[in-house]
Amino acid sequence: MLELTLLQYVLSVISGFLVGFSLGLIGGGGSILAIPLLLYFVGLAYLPGVNSNYIDHVVIGTTALAVGLNAYINAFIHWRKGNVRIVEGIAFTIPGILGTYTGARVGLLIHGGLLLFLFGILMIVIAIMVYKGKDRPKSAKVIEPNTNSQGLIESLRRINFAKIIPVGFAVGFASGFFGIGGGFLIVPGLLFSTGLCMIKAVGTS
């Protein structure tokens, strides 16, 4: 059982606010922010007499719970505002699950230092792609999905499965390979593969 000071509990609350704000604003950044915040801002990495490997596992597990709860709440808010595209989300997720499993298996074979280096490169590439994507032309008319069966068929026809399946797999692979990153990978993946606007990509993520 870890013993934290009152200041560390306060810093944990501040960290939670920052993580929730990031998830609500851009649909990602949870784990990327939460892990370093817990380790170095809250100070769990500096606790005396505690095994660092144990701390790492506690932080990763706590982060998974916290980010998951935050993401669920944000998803509900976006759902009520009509920003969640279920069909596109499911079509993106199914190959992503297979990619995550594959990436996690491959990631275990790679040295940690190399993983961090490749992860840094990936973040730079994604930042450039999202920045360039902000200037892409917007369609004049956005067709919203209906709840009836006819609307579902129309939604399926609009999906470019030749694009969304490999992108979903690649995003899942990257997430499993690096052991971190959900929304910050999924949002640009959805933007690229589905043509959703930013707010709907955030909500669907």
C-alpha positions in Angstrom: 0.0 0.0 0.0 1.5 3.3 -1.1 1.5 6.2 1.5 1.0 9.6 -0.1 1.1 13.0 1.5 -1.7 15.5 1.4 0.1 17.5 -1.2 0.5 14.4 -3.4 -3.3 13.8 -3.2 -3.9 17.5 -4.2 -1.5 17.1 -7.1 -3.3 13.9 -8.1 -6.6 15.8 -8.3 -4.9 18.5 -10.5 -3.5 15.8 -12.7 -6.9 14.2 -13.1 -8.4 17.6 -14.1 -5.7 18.0 -16.8 -6.2 14.5 -18.1 -10.0 14.9 -18.2 -9.7 18.3 -19.9 -7.4 16.8 -22.6 -9.8 13.9 -23.2 -12.8 16.2 -23.5 -11.0 18.7 -25.7 -9.2 16.6 -28.3 -10.4 13.0 -27.5 -7.0 11.8 -26.6 -3.9 12.5 -24.5 -5.1 10.6 -21.5 -2.4 8.0 -21.0 0.3 10.2 -22.5 -0.4 12.9 -19.8 -1.5 10.7 -16.9 1.6 8.4 -16.7 4.3 11.2 -16.5 2.0 13.3 -14.3 1.6 10.5 -11.7 5.3 9.6 -11.9 6.9 13.0 -11.8 4.3 15.7 -11.0 2.6 13.7 -8.2 6.0 12.2 -7.4 5.3 8.5 -7.3 8.6 7.8 -9.0 10.4 9.4 -6.1 8.8 7.5 -3.2 11.6 6.1 -1.0 12.0 2.4 -0.4 9.5 1.4 -3.1 10.4 -0.9 -6.0 10.4 1.1 -9.3 9.0 -1.8 -11.3 6.1 -2.0 -8.8 5.5 1.7 -9.1 5.4 1.5 -12.9 2.7 -1.2 -12.8 0.7 0.7 -10.2 0.8 3.8 -12.4 -0.1 2.0 -15.6 -3.0 0.2 -13.9 -4.3 3.4 -12.2 -4.0 5.3 -15.4 -6.0 2.7 -17.3 -8.8 3.0 -14.8 -8.8 6.8 -14.6 -8.6 7.3 -18.4 -11.3 4.7 -19.0 -13.7 6.5 -16.6 -12.9 9.9 -18.1 -13.3 8.6 -21.6 -16.7 7.0 -20.8 -18.1 10.3 -19.4 -16.8 12.3 -22.3 -18.3 9.7 -24.7 -21.7 10.1 -23.1 -21.5 13.9 -23.4 -20.5 13.7 -27.0 -23.2 11.1 -27.6 -25.9 13.5 -26.3 -24.6 16.2 -28.6 -24.7 13.9 -31.6 -21.0 13.7 -32.1 -20.6 9.9 -31.9 -20.7 8.0 -35.2 -21.4 4.4 -34.1 -21.0 2.6 -37.5 -17.7 4.3 -38.3 -16.5 3.7 -34.8 -17.3 -0.1 -34.8 -15.8 -0.5 -38.3 -12.6 1.2 -37.1 -12.5 -0.7 -33.8 -12.8 -4.3 -35.0 -9.5 -4.4 -37.0 -8.0 -2.2 -34.3 -8.5 -5.0 -31.7 -6.6 -7.4 -33.9 -3.9 -4.8 -34.5 -3.6 -4.1 -30.7 -3.0 -7.8 -30.0 -0.4 -8.1 -32.7 1.4 -4.9 -31.8 1.6 -5.9 -28.1 3.1 -9.3 -29.1 5.7 -7.6 -31.3 6.4 -4.8 -28.8 7.6 -7.4 -26.2 10.5 -8.3 -28.6 11.8 -4.7 -28.9 14.2 -2.9 -26.5 12.5 -0.2 -24.4 14.9 2.5 -25.5 14.1 1.9 -29.1 10.4 1.9 -28.4 10.6 5.3 -26.8 12.6 6.7 -29.8 10.1 5.3 -32.3 7.2 6.6 -30.2 8.7 10.1 -30.3 9.0 9.9 -34.1 5.3 8.7 -34.3 4.1 11.6 -32.3 5.9 14.1 -34.6 4.5 12.4 -37.7 0.9 12.5 -36.3 1.3 16.1 -35.3 2.3 17.0 -38.9 -0.5 15.0 -40.4 -3.2 16.6 -38.2 -1.7 20.1 -38.8 -1.8 19.6 -42.6 -5.3 18.1 -42.4 -6.7 21.2 -40.9 -6.6 22.9 -44.3 -8.4 20.1 -46.2 -11.6 21.2 -48.0 -14.8 20.5 -46.2 -17.8 18.9 -47.9 -20.7 21.2 -48.4 -23.2 18.8 -46.9 -22.7 16.5 -44.0 -25.0 13.4 -44.0 -26.0 12.4 -40.6 -26.8 8.7 -39.8 -30.4 7.7 -39.1 -31.4 5.2 -36.5 -33.5 3.1 -38.8 -32.3 0.2 -40.9 -32.3 2.2 -44.1 -30.0 4.8 -42.4 -27.7 2.0 -41.2 -27.4 0.7 -44.8 -26.6 4.2 -46.0 -24.0 4.6 -43.3 -22.3 1.3 -44.3 -22.3 2.4 -48.0 -20.5 5.6 -47.1 -17.7 3.8 -45.3 -14.5 3.2 -47.4 -13.6 -0.2 -45.9 -10.5 -0.4 -48.1 -9.2 2.5 -46.1 -10.8 2.2 -42.7 -9.7 -1.5 -42.1 -5.9 -1.0 -42.7 -5.9 2.3 -40.8 -7.8 0.8 -37.9 -5.4 -2.1 -37.8 -2.4 0.2 -38.0 -3.7 2.4 -35.2 -4.4 -0.7 -33.0 -0.9 -2.1 -33.8 0.8 1.2 -32.8 -1.2 1.4 -29.6 -0.4 -2.2 -28.6 3.2 -1.9 -29.8 4.0 1.2 -27.7 1.8 0.2 -24.9 0.2 3.7 -24.8 -2.0 6.0 -26.8 -5.6 5.6 -27.6 -7.3 8.8 -28.6 -4.3 10.6 -29.9 -3.9 7.8 -32.4 -7.6 7.2 -33.1 -8.6 10.8 -33.8 -6.2 11.3 -36.7 -6.9 7.8 -37.8 -10.6 8.5 -38.0 -9.9 11.9 -39.7 -7.9 10.2 -42.4 -10.0 7.0 -43.0 -13.6 8.3 -42.6 -13.6 11.9 -43.5 -15.4 12.9 -40.3 -15.0 16.4 -39.1 -12.8 17.0 -36.0 -15.6 17.2 -33.4 -17.2 14.0 -34.6 -13.8 12.2 -34.7 -13.2 13.3 -31.1 -16.6 12.1 -30.0 -16.3 8.8 -31.9 -12.8 8.2 -30.5 
